[in-house]
Amino acid sequence: MAIRQASLLLYIVMITAGWAYPVLGIGLLVFMALVVLSGRRKKWCGSYCPRGSFLDLVMSKVSPKRPIPRFLTSRKTWATGFALFVGLFVFQLWRAGLFGPWDGSSLMQLGLIFYRMCLVSSAVAIPLALWKNHRSWCAVCPVGNIMRA
């Protein structure tokens, strides 16, 4: 199985089962960290990113493949999206009580936060793919833009 298909499978499993098995969210984070630390930072978006694989292998078949709007590729749009993404992440950490002492359920709560972030960003990526281009989300993706910096 090629890396793109394996990555797509990981994405489908994460989206469909992440709510029941929050450890999958931690697994996704570990996978991303291993790829980046192994020196394959530039290959993350093109080959290893599970959402990118989903967008390329599935959404590209239904996307109109029009040019990505200029406002989506602007630094201001990315900075706004990044601030929102980080703000929501920190808010979820705070609500889950993960700024205080951790207990036995803390790791699962962290995994659930990663799952929700994946689900919400997919809820943005899919309409963007149907509207303009299957890789429109990638123009504002916090992870990809940080890795390119």
C-alpha positions as CSV (number, residue, x, y, z in Angstrom):
1,M,0.0,0.0,0.0
2,A,1.4,3.4,-1.0
3,I,1.9,6.1,1.6
4,R,-0.9,8.2,0.1
5,Q,-3.4,5.4,0.4
6,A,-2.2,4.5,3.9
7,S,-2.5,8.2,4.8
8,L,-6.1,8.3,3.4
9,L,-7.0,5.2,5.4
10,L,-5.6,6.9,8.5
11,Y,-7.8,10.0,7.8
12,I,-10.9,7.9,7.3
13,V,-10.3,5.9,10.5
14,M,-9.6,9.1,12.4
15,I,-12.8,10.9,11.2
16,T,-15.1,7.9,11.7
17,A,-13.7,6.4,14.9
18,G,-11.8,9.3,16.6
19,W,-14.8,10.2,18.9
20,A,-15.0,6.6,20.2
21,Y,-11.2,6.1,20.4
22,P,-9.6,9.4,21.2
23,V,-6.2,7.8,21.4
24,L,-6.3,8.1,17.5
25,G,-5.9,11.8,17.9
26,I,-2.7,11.3,19.8
27,G,-1.6,8.8,17.2
28,L,-2.1,11.4,14.5
29,L,0.0,13.9,16.4
30,V,2.8,11.3,16.9
31,F,2.7,10.4,13.2
32,M,3.1,14.0,12.2
33,A,5.9,14.5,14.7
34,L,7.8,11.5,13.4
35,V,7.5,12.6,9.8
36,V,8.7,16.1,10.7
37,L,11.6,14.9,12.9
38,S,12.7,12.4,10.3
39,G,13.5,15.3,8.0
40,R,10.6,14.9,5.7
41,R,9.0,18.2,6.7
42,K,8.6,19.3,3.1
43,K,6.9,16.0,2.1
44,W,4.3,16.3,4.8
45,C,1.7,18.3,2.7
46,G,2.4,16.5,-0.6
47,S,2.6,12.9,0.6
48,Y,2.0,12.2,4.3
49,C,-0.8,14.6,5.4
50,P,-3.9,12.5,5.9
51,R,-6.3,15.3,5.0
52,G,-4.2,16.2,2.0
53,S,-4.4,12.6,0.8
54,F,-8.2,12.7,1.3
55,L,-8.4,15.9,-0.7
56,D,-6.2,14.6,-3.5
57,L,-7.6,11.1,-3.8
58,V,-11.3,11.7,-3.1
59,M,-12.3,15.4,-3.3
60,S,-10.3,16.1,-6.5
61,K,-12.8,13.9,-8.3
62,V,-15.7,16.3,-7.4
63,S,-13.8,19.6,-7.1
64,P,-14.2,22.2,-9.9
65,K,-10.4,22.7,-9.8
66,R,-10.7,26.4,-10.2
67,P,-7.8,28.7,-9.0
68,I,-7.6,29.2,-5.3
69,P,-8.9,32.8,-4.5
70,R,-6.2,35.3,-3.7
71,F,-7.6,36.2,-0.3
72,L,-7.1,32.6,0.8
73,T,-3.4,32.7,0.0
74,S,-2.8,36.0,1.8
75,R,-0.7,36.1,4.9
76,K,-3.4,38.1,6.7
77,T,-6.0,35.3,6.1
78,W,-3.5,32.7,7.3
79,A,-2.6,34.7,10.4
80,T,-6.3,35.1,11.2
81,G,-7.0,31.4,10.7
82,F,-4.0,30.5,12.7
83,A,-5.0,32.7,15.6
84,L,-8.5,31.2,15.6
85,F,-7.1,27.7,15.4
86,V,-4.7,28.2,18.3
87,G,-7.4,30.1,20.3
88,L,-9.9,27.3,19.9
89,F,-7.2,24.7,20.8
90,V,-6.2,26.6,24.0
91,F,-9.9,27.1,24.9
92,Q,-10.5,23.3,24.6
93,L,-7.4,22.6,26.7
94,W,-8.7,25.0,29.4
95,R,-12.2,23.5,29.3
96,A,-10.9,20.0,29.6
97,G,-8.8,21.1,32.7
98,L,-5.5,20.2,31.0
99,F,-3.7,23.3,32.3
100,G,-3.9,21.8,35.8
101,P,-2.7,18.5,37.2
102,W,-3.3,15.6,34.8
103,D,-5.1,12.5,35.8
104,G,-5.8,9.1,34.1
105,S,-8.3,10.6,31.6
106,S,-6.1,13.6,30.5
107,L,-4.5,11.8,27.6
108,M,-7.8,10.7,26.3
109,Q,-9.2,14.2,26.6
110,L,-6.2,15.5,24.7
111,G,-6.8,13.0,22.0
112,L,-10.4,14.0,21.8
113,I,-9.3,17.7,21.3
114,F,-7.1,16.7,18.4
115,Y,-10.0,14.7,17.0
116,R,-12.4,17.7,17.2
117,M,-9.8,20.0,15.6
118,C,-9.4,17.5,12.8
119,L,-13.2,17.3,12.4
120,V,-13.8,21.0,12.4
121,S,-11.0,21.8,10.0
122,S,-12.4,19.0,7.7
123,A,-15.8,20.8,7.9
124,V,-14.0,23.8,6.4
125,A,-11.8,21.9,3.9
126,I,-14.6,19.9,2.3
127,P,-16.8,22.9,1.3
128,L,-13.7,24.8,0.1
129,A,-12.9,21.8,-2.1
130,L,-16.4,21.7,-3.5
131,W,-16.4,25.5,-4.0
132,K,-13.1,26.2,-5.7
133,N,-10.2,23.7,-5.5
134,H,-9.6,20.5,-3.7
135,R,-6.5,21.9,-2.1
136,S,-8.0,25.3,-1.1
137,W,-7.8,24.3,2.6
138,C,-4.0,23.8,2.2
139,A,-3.6,27.6,1.6
140,V,-4.8,28.3,5.2
141,C,-3.8,25.1,6.9
142,P,-1.9,26.0,10.1
143,V,0.3,22.9,10.1
144,G,1.4,23.2,6.5
145,N,2.1,26.9,6.8
146,I,4.1,26.5,10.0
147,M,6.2,23.8,8.3
148,R,6.9,25.9,5.3
149,A,8.1,28.8,7.4
